[in-house]
Amino acid sequence: MKARWLALPLVLAACGSEQKQATVADGDRAGAALDRQAIEKGIIPDPESLAFEGRFETQSDLGTDKFCAVSVGDTSYRIGFLSVYGSDSKCEGQGNAEQDGDSVRVVLEGKQRCSFTASFDGIVLRFPGTVPEGCASYCSRNASMSGTRYYFVDRGSDAAKRVLGREIERLCR
């Protein structure tokens, strides 16, 4: 008899666990349905068809950070960027990017090896909070591209090709 009383809490816990799993699954389905509706209404971008080619900017008291992307294939881009930290401090470079949904693999060229995966939600391109050591070669002293973000402001290759840098005249060509 004592063994039955000891097993009762385990049985009740198992029942609650199944109910909790069902509630989580229902919530996931409801969330997915809301996402689909928001995409259909144009409230949020469709992660399967994010437009990446164009001009990106972020303005601050220190200056304007810039990023540009020109398509060279289905998901391949020539890119350039400038992150400013005042009149004498910056990060600037050019390279290539490969877009896969909301992930963008960035490879910079011309200095030390620098590659990382950024995220893009259709509105904001975010560099990771930590980038490889070689990425510092694209930055002046006391500057870092880690954690920078760029807002999509103008679509298309023409807009991207107008983006000017500091040492690099045209960030995208």
TAJO-V796365 format. One record per residue. RES is the residue in one small letter. SS is DSSP state (~ for helix, > for strand, _ for the rest). NEAR is the number of other ideal C-beta (glycine too) atoms within 8 Angstrom. Layout:
BEGIN
res->[RES RES]
ss->[SS SS]
near->[NEAR NEAR]
END
This chain:
BEGIN
res->[m k a r w l a l p l v l a a c g s e q k q a t v a d g d r a g a a l d r q a i e k g i i p d p e s l a f e g r f e t q s d l g t d k f c a v s v g d t s y r i g f l s v y g s d s k c e g q g n a e q d g d s v r v v l e g k q r c s f t a s f d g i v l r f p g t v p e g c a s y c s r n a s m s g t r y y f v d r g s d a a k r v l g r e i e r l c r]
ss->[_ ~ ~ ~ ~ ~ ~ ~ ~ ~ ~ ~ ~ ~ ~ ~ ~ ~ ~ ~ ~ ~ ~ ~ ~ ~ ~ ~ ~ ~ ~ ~ ~ ~ ~ ~ ~ ~ ~ ~ _ _ _ _ _ _ _ _ _ _ _ _ _ > > > > > > > _ _ > > > > > > > > > _ _ _ _ > > > > > > > > > _ _ _ _ _ > > > > > > > > > > > _ _ > > > > > > > _ _ _ _ > > > > > > > _ _ _ > > > _ _ _ _ _ _ ~ ~ ~ ~ ~ ~ > _ _ _ _ _ _ _ _ _ > > > > > > > _ ~ ~ ~ ~ ~ _ _ > _ _ _ _ _ > _ _ _]
near->[4 5 6 7 7 8 8 8 7 8 8 8 8 8 8 8 8 8 8 8 8 8 8 8 8 8 8 8 8 8 8 8 8 8 9 8 8 9 11 6 6 4 5 7 10 8 9 5 6 13 9 11 11 15 13 13 11 10 6 7 2 6 9 8 15 15 15 16 14 13 9 7 5 3 7 10 14 11 15 16 16 14 12 11 10 7 4 5 10 12 14 13 13 12 13 11 14 9 13 7 7 8 10 13 12 14 9 12 8 6 9 8 5 16 8 11 8 13 10 13 9 11 6 9 13 10 12 11 4 4 10 8 5 9 16 8 8 11 13 9 5 5 11 9 12 10 8 12 10 13 10 13 7 7 7 8 10 6 12 14 11 8 14 7 12 7 4 11 4 11 15 14 5]
END
